[in-house]
């Protein structure tokens, strides 16, 4: 007899930093662990997680709790941000999370650049669509530095015979680094040109062509809002991709913080195509 019950929700976990590692000029990896991390899924590389940081006024980290399906927030509500599972190693019970660093003023970046062994953080999830990149003969992936953790994680989990292109736009080519990928994949790094009026990643997609005999295409698009929307619309126009074949998620919008951009992001994610 099958069990069709939904999996039990896991409350946010209070974890602590084990170590940090500089991946590139502006990308740092923080490895965390804790007793409550045991049992974390081992097949969720690239999946979304929610991170909890100390309340900005009280500087204390108190995590919400669950009452059935209801979330109970503490009075000193923590700051929350959406991030990506870079890797989880069950044998040592360690979770890697990569952060783009842009100073101490941001709750997430500030925590990451100052993290030391024992620094506390809350983690909920993982969640999000599964898979992030639909099976296909040929794949297109685009994003900026904020999308590199997800792109890297996805590439590491693809079949060895997977084919496609990953296009990554960065403000500085000092952030270019080796990414493990199937032999049939190309990874191209592009430096952002601030004088451009149109997103160059969408233009780069127009320069690609599927190999002869390709019968199916899928794509993963993430990063800054305007670039994600332009890439999504280009793929829909050129290949008539649907939501089953195209996952496009804007992580952030230039000139806006997480709180003010939150609702607009969901409007974009809810678009039917």
C-alpha positions as CSV (number, residue, x, y, z in Angstrom):
1,X,0.0,0.0,0.0
2,X,1.5,3.3,-1.0
3,X,1.9,6.3,1.4
4,X,0.6,9.4,-0.3
5,X,1.1,11.7,2.6
6,X,3.1,14.8,2.1
7,X,6.6,14.8,3.7
8,X,6.7,16.3,7.1
9,X,8.0,19.9,7.1
10,X,11.3,20.3,8.9
11,X,11.7,23.5,11.0
12,X,14.6,25.8,10.3
13,X,17.9,24.4,11.5
14,X,20.4,26.3,13.7
15,X,23.8,25.6,12.2
16,X,27.3,26.9,12.7
17,X,30.2,27.7,10.4
18,X,33.0,25.1,10.1
19,X,35.3,27.0,7.7
20,X,35.3,29.4,4.8
21,X,37.1,29.3,1.4
22,X,37.6,32.0,-1.2
23,X,36.4,30.6,-4.6
24,X,37.1,33.7,-6.6
25,X,37.6,37.4,-6.0
26,X,33.9,38.0,-5.0
27,X,32.7,34.5,-4.2
28,X,33.2,32.9,-0.9
29,X,32.1,29.4,0.3
30,X,30.9,28.9,3.9
31,X,30.7,25.4,5.1
32,X,28.2,24.8,8.0
33,X,27.2,21.9,10.2
34,X,25.1,20.9,13.2
35,X,23.2,18.0,14.7
36,X,19.9,19.2,13.1
37,X,21.5,19.0,9.7
38,X,21.6,15.2,9.8
39,X,19.2,13.7,7.4
40,X,19.5,16.6,4.9
41,X,18.8,15.3,1.4
42,X,21.8,14.2,-0.6
43,X,20.3,14.8,-4.0
44,X,19.6,18.5,-3.9
45,X,22.6,20.2,-5.4
46,X,21.5,23.6,-6.7
47,X,18.2,23.6,-4.8
48,X,16.8,26.6,-3.0
49,X,17.3,27.1,0.7
50,X,16.3,30.0,3.0
51,X,18.9,31.4,5.3
52,X,18.2,33.3,8.5
53,X,20.5,36.0,9.9
54,X,20.4,37.9,13.2
55,X,17.8,40.7,13.7
56,X,19.4,44.0,12.6
57,X,18.3,45.8,15.7
58,X,18.8,43.2,18.5
59,X,21.7,41.4,16.8
60,X,20.3,38.1,18.1
61,X,19.4,35.1,15.9
62,X,16.1,33.5,16.9
63,X,14.6,31.1,14.4
64,X,10.9,30.7,13.7
65,X,9.1,27.5,14.7
66,X,6.4,25.4,13.2
67,X,2.9,24.8,14.5
68,X,1.7,22.2,12.0
69,X,1.9,24.1,8.7
70,X,1.9,27.5,10.4
71,X,5.1,29.4,10.9
72,X,5.5,31.2,14.2
73,X,7.9,34.1,14.0
74,X,9.7,35.4,17.0
75,X,9.4,39.0,18.2
76,X,13.0,39.7,17.1
77,X,12.3,38.4,13.5
78,X,15.5,37.3,11.7
79,X,16.6,38.6,8.3
80,X,15.8,36.0,5.6
81,X,17.5,35.5,2.2
82,X,17.1,32.9,-0.5
83,X,20.3,31.0,-1.4
84,X,21.5,27.7,-3.1
85,X,22.7,24.3,-1.9
86,X,26.2,24.1,-3.4
87,X,26.8,20.7,-1.9
88,X,25.9,18.5,1.0
89,X,28.3,15.7,2.2
90,X,26.4,13.2,4.3
91,X,29.5,11.4,5.4
92,X,30.8,14.4,7.3
93,X,27.4,16.2,7.7
94,X,28.6,19.4,6.0
95,X,26.6,21.8,3.8
96,X,28.4,24.3,1.5
97,X,26.8,27.6,0.7
98,X,28.4,30.1,-1.7
99,X,28.0,33.9,-1.2
100,X,28.7,36.8,-3.5
101,X,30.6,39.3,-1.4
102,X,29.7,43.0,-1.6
103,X,30.7,44.5,1.7
104,X,29.6,44.3,5.3
105,X,26.3,46.2,5.0
106,X,24.3,43.3,3.4
107,X,23.0,40.9,6.0
108,X,24.1,37.8,4.0
109,X,27.4,39.1,2.5
110,X,28.3,40.7,5.8
111,X,27.8,37.5,7.7
112,X,29.8,35.5,5.1
113,X,32.8,37.7,5.0
114,X,33.0,37.8,8.8
115,X,32.1,34.2,9.4
116,X,34.4,32.2,11.7
117,X,34.2,28.7,13.1
118,X,31.2,28.7,15.4
119,X,29.3,31.6,13.7
120,X,25.6,30.8,13.8
121,X,23.1,30.8,10.9
122,X,19.7,29.4,10.3
123,X,18.8,27.2,7.3
124,X,15.4,26.0,6.0
125,X,14.7,23.8,3.1
126,X,15.7,22.6,0.5
127,X,12.8,23.4,-1.8
128,X,12.1,24.5,-5.3
129,X,11.4,22.7,-8.6
130,X,12.9,19.3,-9.2
131,X,14.7,19.1,-11.5
132,X,16.1,22.6,-12.0
133,X,17.2,21.7,-15.5
134,X,14.8,19.4,-17.4
135,X,16.1,16.4,-19.2
136,X,16.8,17.2,-22.9
137,X,19.2,16.6,-25.8
138,X,20.6,20.1,-25.5
139,X,20.8,22.7,-22.7
140,X,21.2,26.4,-22.2
141,X,22.2,27.9,-18.9
142,X,22.8,31.6,-18.2
143,X,23.4,33.7,-15.2
144,X,25.6,36.2,-13.3
145,X,27.8,35.5,-10.3
146,X,24.8,35.0,-8.0
147,X,23.8,32.1,-10.3
148,X,27.2,30.5,-10.4
149,X,26.6,28.3,-7.3
150,X,23.4,26.8,-8.9
151,X,24.9,26.5,-12.4
152,X,28.0,24.8,-11.0
153,X,25.9,22.4,-8.8
154,X,23.6,21.5,-11.7
155,X,26.6,20.9,-14.1
156,X,28.1,18.5,-11.6
157,X,24.9,16.4,-11.5
158,X,24.2,16.1,-15.3
159,X,24.8,12.9,-17.2
160,X,28.3,12.6,-18.6
161,X,26.9,12.7,-22.1
162,X,25.0,16.0,-21.6
163,X,25.4,18.7,-24.2
164,X,24.9,22.4,-24.0
165,X,26.2,25.9,-23.1
166,X,26.6,27.8,-19.9
167,X,27.0,31.6,-20.3
168,X,28.1,33.5,-17.2
169,X,28.3,37.3,-17.0
170,X,30.4,38.9,-14.3
171,X,31.5,42.4,-13.4
172,X,35.1,41.2,-13.1
173,X,36.8,38.4,-14.9
174,X,38.8,37.9,-11.7
175,X,35.7,35.9,-10.7
176,X,36.3,33.4,-13.5
177,X,37.2,30.0,-12.1
178,X,37.2,26.3,-13.1
179,X,33.7,24.6,-13.1
180,X,33.3,20.9,-13.5
181,X,31.1,20.0,-16.4
182,X,30.3,17.3,-18.9
183,X,32.7,17.1,-21.9
184,X,29.9,18.1,-24.3
185,X,29.3,21.4,-22.4
186,X,31.0,24.7,-23.0
187,X,31.3,27.3,-20.2
188,X,31.8,30.9,-21.4
189,X,32.6,33.8,-19.1
190,X,31.6,37.3,-20.2
191,X,32.5,40.6,-18.6
192,X,29.6,42.9,-18.1
193,X,29.6,46.1,-20.1
194,X,27.9,48.7,-18.0
195,X,27.3,51.0,-21.0
196,X,25.1,48.4,-22.8
197,X,21.4,49.1,-22.9
198,X,20.4,45.5,-23.8
199,X,21.4,42.4,-21.7
200,X,24.3,40.7,-23.5
201,X,23.4,37.2,-22.3
202,X,20.2,37.3,-24.3
203,X,22.2,38.3,-27.4
204,X,24.6,35.5,-26.7
205,X,21.8,33.0,-26.7
206,X,21.0,34.2,-30.2
207,X,24.5,33.2,-31.3
208,X,24.0,29.6,-30.3
209,X,22.6,26.8,-32.4
210,X,21.5,23.3,-31.3
211,X,23.4,20.4,-32.8
212,X,22.0,18.6,-35.8
213,X,19.4,16.0,-34.7
214,X,18.4,17.8,-31.5
215,X,14.8,16.9,-30.6
216,X,14.5,18.5,-27.2
217,X,15.9,21.6,-25.5
218,X,15.8,22.8,-21.9
219,X,17.2,25.9,-20.1
220,X,18.0,27.2,-16.6
221,X,18.2,31.0,-16.3
222,X,19.0,32.9,-13.1
223,X,20.5,36.2,-11.8
224,X,19.6,39.8,-12.3
225,X,16.0,40.6,-13.1
226,X,16.4,42.4,-16.5
227,X,18.8,39.8,-17.8
228,X,16.6,36.9,-16.7
229,X,13.5,38.3,-18.3
230,X,15.4,39.1,-21.6
231,X,16.9,35.6,-21.7
232,X,13.6,33.9,-20.9
233,X,11.8,35.9,-23.6
234,X,14.5,35.1,-26.2
235,X,14.3,31.4,-25.5
236,X,10.5,31.4,-25.7
237,X,10.6,33.3,-29.0
238,X,13.4,31.2,-30.6
239,X,12.5,27.7,-29.3
240,X,8.9,28.0,-28.0
241,X,10.0,26.7,-24.6
242,X,7.4,26.2,-21.9
243,X,7.7,26.2,-18.2
244,X,8.4,22.5,-18.2
245,X,11.4,23.1,-20.4
246,X,12.5,26.5,-19.1
247,X,13.1,27.5,-15.5
248,X,13.9,31.2,-15.2
249,X,14.3,32.8,-11.7
250,X,15.4,36.4,-11.1
251,X,17.4,36.4,-7.8
252,X,17.7,40.2,-7.5
253,X,17.1,43.5,-9.3
254,X,19.7,46.2,-9.7
255,X,18.9,49.2,-7.5
256,X,16.5,47.3,-5.2
257,X,17.1,45.4,-2.0
258,X,15.6,42.0,-1.2
259,X,12.6,43.3,0.7
260,X,11.4,45.8,-1.9
261,X,11.9,43.3,-4.8
262,X,10.3,40.3,-3.2
263,X,6.7,40.8,-4.6
264,X,7.9,41.7,-8.1
265,X,10.0,38.6,-8.3
266,X,7.0,36.4,-7.7
267,X,5.0,38.3,-10.4
268,X,7.7,37.4,-12.9
269,X,7.9,33.8,-11.6
270,X,4.1,33.4,-12.0
271,X,4.1,34.4,-15.7
272,X,2.4,31.7,-17.8
273,X,4.3,30.5,-20.9
